[in-house]
Amino acid sequence: MLLFKRGDESDSLSQEELKEGLVTALEKLGPKKKVLVIPPDFTRFHSRAGVLTVAAWEYYQGRITDILPAIGTHFPMTKAEIKKMFAGVPLSLFREHDWQRGLTTLGRVPGEYLKEISGGLIDYDWPAQVANLLVEGNFDLILSLGQVVPHEVVGMANYNKNIFVGTGGAEGINKSHFLGAVYGMERMMGRTDTPVRRILNYASEHFACELPIVYAHTVVAMSESGRLATRGLYIGSDIECFTKAAELSLKVNFRMLKQPLKKVVVYLDPAEFKSTWLGNKSIYRTRMAIADNGELIVLAPGLREFGEDPGIDKLIRKYGYVGTPKVLDLVKKEADLQENLSAAAHLIHGSSEDRFSITYCPGELTREEIESVNFRYGDLADNLKKYDPQRLTEGFNTLAGGEEIYYISNPAIGLWAWEQKFKS
């Protein structure tokens, strides 16, 4: 059931309009006694989910008993991040998701189904897991908030991904990430019907029918002036609110290019991107746009680690971003990768498959660390001087010396592709 919809390519919803839209939808639901809110974590700061969480709290007040950021396997949010993203909401409401132990398995998607939807590439079953709180909390409303945007694992982010991955466990996250990586990012990004989305939908339809979930989806894009604009808000209790949001996201978050790009420079906001686990969005969101033998330069002043989780960080350092064939071979041989398929998938996501070069310019990681995982190293100060984010504009730029580059200030909100690459 669709409770609220608004959006088009030129719309720009204010914070007040977002709040009004949410309240309109909540009024249609009628009175609720106990509410759980599931927003994204700080890595989705620009999703406007913070605004919606504040609006929900103002509307329900004491009836919101718990707020569970959907961290997946990310680091828990700090108090400073919570205060910045959810200004005014009491810290006492926030819970930390325990993705290793605090889980309920609702059911398992059979391996035969995964084999069918993956074209025979995968045949393991998949656990539909959620945080215990969702099942044991006796809520009469679970409000899942987030942004629909092209995504490397599932095709388009959000909807039931926020539930089964954001509040899920290691096994489910590992297996879904590996399925997406093996099937191929370039076959999925920007698409709503993908193998990973199908297993999430199977889980929703077969195992989660009793959970009183309502989804609120934003669509956020970069305006022509280089500022973020909220293009849409879609709220509902089933897949329709997601598909409507995805249709708009594909129009406003997707940059289809007439020619492949020879040189791309991406800036990573240090408040958001502290690891290559997140920073590699600069790679997979641009990979369909970069020419063979092209170059990607990543300006990463906040980069201090590889993985958001110490175990995954260790695996990245051990094996590096070595490309799909090598990673698949390693998975067959190495027990630590077999036990952490999410890390294996990430090693695939972070490789250009030797098609173009990747130069990372980190704030804290050393040359030796960067080069040890199969990236090129660039001096941050030198490259910030050459490619000054304060001077560059989104898209094509011609520098003083005549060099032509394509600049992206936030890879998390878009997807870039050469027309022929996307069609293929």
C-alpha positions in Angstrom: 0.0 0.0 0.0 1.4 3.4 -1.1 0.8 6.0 1.7 2.6 9.0 0.2 4.3 9.8 -3.0 5.9 13.0 -4.4 8.8 13.5 -6.7 10.1 14.3 -10.2 13.3 15.2 -11.8 13.0 18.9 -11.0 11.4 18.7 -7.6 13.4 19.9 -4.5 11.7 19.0 -1.2 12.5 21.2 1.8 13.0 19.7 5.3 9.5 20.9 6.2 8.0 19.3 3.1 9.7 16.0 4.0 8.3 16.2 7.5 4.9 17.0 6.2 5.0 14.1 3.8 5.9 11.7 6.6 3.2 13.0 8.9 0.6 12.6 6.1 1.6 9.0 5.7 1.7 8.3 9.5 -1.8 9.8 9.9 -3.1 7.3 7.4 -1.8 4.4 9.6 -3.8 5.4 12.6 -2.7 5.4 16.3 0.4 3.3 17.2 1.4 2.3 20.7 5.0 1.2 20.3 7.3 2.2 17.4 10.8 1.1 16.3 12.6 3.3 13.8 15.4 1.9 11.6 17.3 4.7 9.9 20.7 4.2 8.0 23.9 5.0 9.8 26.2 8.0 9.4 27.6 6.6 6.1 24.2 7.6 4.6 24.2 11.1 6.2 23.0 12.8 3.1 20.0 10.4 2.7 17.7 12.9 4.6 16.9 9.9 6.9 18.0 12.1 9.8 15.3 14.6 9.0 12.7 11.9 8.8 13.8 10.3 12.1 13.5 13.6 13.9 10.1 14.1 12.3 8.9 10.7 13.4 10.2 11.3 17.0 8.4 14.7 17.1 5.2 13.0 15.9 5.2 9.9 18.1 7.2 11.2 21.1 7.2 8.6 23.8 5.7 5.9 21.5 9.1 5.6 19.8 10.9 3.3 22.3 13.8 2.3 20.2 15.9 3.6 17.2 18.2 1.0 15.6 20.6 2.3 13.0 21.0 -0.2 10.2 24.7 -0.5 10.4 25.1 -4.0 8.8 28.8 -4.7 9.6 29.8 -1.1 9.8 31.2 0.5 13.0 28.4 1.5 15.5 27.5 5.2 15.3 29.3 7.5 17.8 27.5 9.9 20.1 28.8 12.8 18.0 27.5 11.2 14.8 24.1 10.5 16.3 23.8 14.1 17.6 24.7 15.5 14.2 22.5 13.2 12.1 19.5 13.1 14.5 19.6 16.5 16.2 17.5 16.7 19.3 16.5 13.0 19.5 17.4 11.5 22.9 20.5 9.4 22.9 18.8 7.0 25.2 16.6 5.7 22.4 19.5 4.5 20.2 20.5 0.9 20.1 23.6 -0.8 18.7 23.0 -3.6 16.3 24.9 -6.8 17.2 25.3 -8.4 13.8 27.3 -11.3 15.2 25.1 -12.5 18.1 21.9 -10.5 18.4 20.0 -12.2 15.6 16.8 -14.1 14.8 16.8 -16.3 11.7 13.3 -16.1 10.3 13.9 -18.7 7.6 16.2 -19.8 4.9 15.9 -19.1 1.1 16.6 -22.5 -0.5 19.8 -23.1 -2.4 17.8 -24.3 -5.4 16.3 -20.9 -5.7 19.7 -19.2 -5.5 21.0 -21.5 -8.2 18.1 -20.6 -10.4 18.3 -16.9 -10.1 22.1 -16.8 -10.4 22.2 -18.8 -13.6 23.9 -21.7 -11.7 26.7 -19.6 -10.3 25.7 -20.1 -6.6 23.8 -22.9 -4.9 24.1 -22.2 -1.2 21.0 -21.3 0.8 20.6 -17.9 2.4 19.5 -17.0 5.9 16.8 -14.3 6.4 18.1 -12.8 9.6 17.1 -9.7 11.5 18.0 -8.1 14.8 16.2 -9.8 17.7 14.7 -6.5 18.6 12.4 -6.6 15.5 10.9 -9.9 16.6 10.9 -9.6 20.3 10.0 -5.9 20.7 6.3 -6.3 20.2 6.1 -3.2 18.0 3.0 -2.3 16.1 5.1 -0.2 13.7 8.6 -0.7 12.4 9.5 2.4 10.4 12.4 1.8 7.9 14.0 4.9 6.5 16.5 5.4 3.8 17.6 6.5 0.3 17.1 4.7 -3.0 20.2 5.1 -5.1 22.2 2.8 -7.4 24.0 0.1 -5.5 26.9 -2.3 -6.2 25.5 -5.4 -4.4 21.7 -5.2 -4.9 21.3 -2.9 -7.9 19.3 -0.2 -6.2 19.7 0.4 -2.5 17.1 0.3 0.3 13.6 -1.3 0.7 14.1 -4.7 2.4 17.9 -4.4 2.2 17.6 -2.0 5.1 16.0 -4.8 7.1 17.8 -8.0 6.1 21.3 -6.5 5.6 21.1 -3.4 7.7 19.9 -5.4 10.8 21.1 -8.8 9.5 24.0 -11.0 10.4 27.4 -12.0 9.0 26.2 -15.1 7.1 23.4 -13.3 5.3 25.5 -10.2 4.5 28.5 -12.3 3.4 26.4 -14.6 1.1 24.4 -11.8 -0.5 27.5 -9.7 -1.2 29.3 -12.7 -2.7 26.3 -13.5 -4.9 26.2 -10.0 -6.2 30.0 -9.9 -6.9 30.0 -13.3 -8.7 26.9 -12.4 -10.7 28.6 -9.1 -11.7 28.2 -5.5 -10.6 27.8 -4.2 -14.1 24.9 -6.5 -14.7 23.1 -5.1 -11.6 23.9 -1.5 -10.8 20.9 0.7 -11.5 18.5 -2.2 -11.9 15.7 -3.2 -9.5 15.4 -6.8 -10.6 18.6 -8.6 -9.6 19.5 -11.9 -8.0 20.2 -10.2 -4.6 17.0 -8.3 -4.7 15.1 -11.5 -5.5 16.4 -13.3 -2.4 15.4 -10.3 -0.3 12.0 -10.2 -1.8 11.6 -14.0 -1.3 12.5 -13.4 2.4 10.0 -10.6 2.7 7.2 -12.6 1.1 7.8 -15.9 2.9 9.3 -15.0 6.3 8.6 -11.4 7.3 4.9 -11.0 6.6 4.1 -10.6 10.3 6.5 -7.7 10.8 4.6 -4.4 10.7 7.1 -2.6 8.4 6.5 0.7 6.6 9.2 2.1 4.4 10.0 5.7 3.7 12.3 6.3 0.8 14.0 9.4 -0.3 15.6 10.2 -3.7 18.5 12.6 -3.4 20.6 13.9 -6.3 23.2 16.5 -7.1 21.7 19.7 -8.6 23.3 21.7 -11.4 24.6 24.1 -8.9 26.6 21.3 -7.2 24.3 21.1 -4.2 22.2 18.1 -3.0 18.5 18.3 -3.7 15.8 15.9 -2.5 13.9 14.9 -5.6 11.4 12.5 -4.1 9.7 10.9 -1.1 7.8 7.6 -1.3 6.2 5.9 1.7 4.4 2.6 1.8 4.2 -0.9 3.2 5.1 -2.9 0.1 7.5 -2.9 -2.9 5.5 -0.2 -4.8 7.1 2.7 -2.8 10.5 1.2 -3.7 9.9 0.8 -7.4 8.5 4.3 -7.7 11.6 5.7 -5.9 13.9 3.6 -8.0 12.3 4.9 -11.2 13.1 8.4 -10.2 16.5 7.6 -8.9 17.5 6.1 -12.2 16.6 9.4 -13.8 18.4 11.7 -11.4 21.2 9.6 -10.0 22.4 8.1 -13.3 24.8 10.0 -15.5 24.8 8.4 -19.0 27.8 9.5 -21.0 28.3 9.6 -24.8 32.0 8.7 -24.5 34.1 6.8 -21.9 36.1 9.0 -19.6 39.9 9.0 -19.8 40.5 10.6 -16.4 38.2 10.8 -13.4 38.9 12.6 -10.1 36.7 11.7 -7.1 36.6 13.5 -3.7 35.7 11.6 -0.6 34.3 13.6 2.3 36.5 12.8 5.3 33.5 12.8 7.7 31.9 10.0 5.7 34.7 8.0 4.1 37.3 6.7 6.4 37.9 3.3 4.8 38.3 1.8 1.4 35.3 -0.4 2.3 33.2 2.7 1.8 35.6 4.8 -0.3 35.6 2.2 -3.1 32.3 3.6 -4.2 34.6 5.8 -6.2 35.6 2.7 -8.1 32.4 0.8 -8.7 30.1 3.8 -9.2 32.4 5.0 -12.0 33.7 1.7 -13.5 31.1 1.7 -16.3 32.2 5.2 -17.4 36.0 4.9 -17.4 37.8 4.1 -20.6 40.1 1.1 -21.1 43.6 2.3 -19.9 41.9 5.2 -18.2 42.8 6.7 -14.8 40.9 7.1 -11.5 42.3 9.4 -8.9 40.7 9.3 -5.4 41.2 12.2 -3.1 40.6 10.6 0.4 41.6 13.0 3.2 39.8 10.9 5.8 41.2 7.5 4.8 42.7 5.7 7.8 41.8 2.0 7.2 40.7 -0.6 4.7 37.8 -2.3 6.4 35.0 -1.1 8.7 35.5 -4.3 10.7 38.9 -5.3 12.1 38.6 -8.8 10.6 37.7 -7.6 7.2 40.5 -5.0 7.4 42.9 -7.8 8.0 41.7 -9.8 5.0 42.0 -6.8 2.7 45.5 -6.2 3.8 46.3 -9.9 3.4 45.0 -10.4 -0.1 44.5 -7.0 -1.7 42.2 -5.9 -4.6 43.4 -8.5 -7.1 40.4 -9.0 -9.5 37.6 -11.5 -9.9 39.5 -14.6 -11.3 42.2 -14.4 -8.6 39.6 -13.8 -5.8 37.4 -16.7 -6.9 40.5 -18.9 -6.9 41.5 -17.7 -3.4 38.0 -18.5 -2.1 38.4 -22.1 -3.2 41.7 -22.4 -1.4 41.6 -20.1 1.7 39.5 -20.9 4.7 39.4 -17.3 6.0 37.8 -16.0 2.8 35.4 -18.9 2.7 34.3 -17.8 6.2 33.9 -14.2 5.1 32.4 -14.0 1.7 31.6 -10.4 2.2 35.3 -9.6 2.3 35.8 -11.7 -0.8 33.1 -9.8 -2.6 34.6 -6.5 -1.5 38.0 -7.5 -3.0 36.2 -7.9 -6.3 34.3 -4.6 -6.0 37.5 -2.7 -5.4 39.3 -4.0 -8.5 39.3 -2.4 -11.9 40.1 -5.9 -13.3 43.3 -4.3 -14.7 41.2 -2.3 -17.1 42.1 1.2 -15.7 44.5 2.4 -13.0 43.4 3.5 -9.5 45.4 6.0 -7.5 44.4 6.6 -3.9 45.6 9.7 -2.1 45.0 9.0 1.6 45.0 11.2 4.6 46.5 8.6 7.0 47.4 5.4 5.3 51.0 5.1 4.0 52.4 4.5 0.6 53.4 1.0 1.6 49.8 0.2 2.9 48.1 1.6 -0.3 50.5 -0.2 -2.7 50.3 -3.5 -0.7 46.6 -3.9 -1.6 47.2 -3.3 -5.4 46.4 0.5 -5.6 48.7 3.2 -6.8 49.7 5.8 -4.2 49.3 9.5 -4.7 50.4 12.3 -2.3 47.3 14.0 -0.9 48.7 17.5 -0.6 50.1 17.5 -4.1 46.9 16.2 -5.7 44.6 18.5 -3.7 46.7 21.4 -5.0 46.4 20.1 -8.6 42.8 19.0 -8.3 41.3 21.5 -5.8 37.8 20.5 -4.9 37.0 24.2 -4.2 37.7 25.1 -7.8 36.4 22.1 -9.7 32.8 21.8 -10.9 30.8 18.6 -11.2 31.5 16.8 -14.4 33.9 18.0 -17.1 36.7 20.4 -16.2 39.6 21.7 -18.3 42.6 22.6 -16.0 45.0 25.5 -16.5 47.5 23.4 -18.3 44.9 22.0 -20.7 44.4 18.7 -18.9 40.8 17.4 -19.1 39.2 15.6 -16.2 35.8 14.5 -15.0 35.2 15.5 -11.4 32.8 13.8 -8.9 32.4 15.4 -5.4 30.3 12.5 -3.9 30.3 9.1 -5.5 27.7 7.7 -3.0 24.8 9.6 -4.6 25.2 8.5 -8.3 26.2 6.1 -11.0 28.1 7.0 -14.1 28.2 4.9 -17.3 29.2 5.1 -20.9 26.1 4.3 -23.0 27.6 1.3 -24.7 28.9 -0.1 -21.5 25.6 0.0 -19.7 23.7 -1.5 -22.7 26.1 -4.3 -22.9 
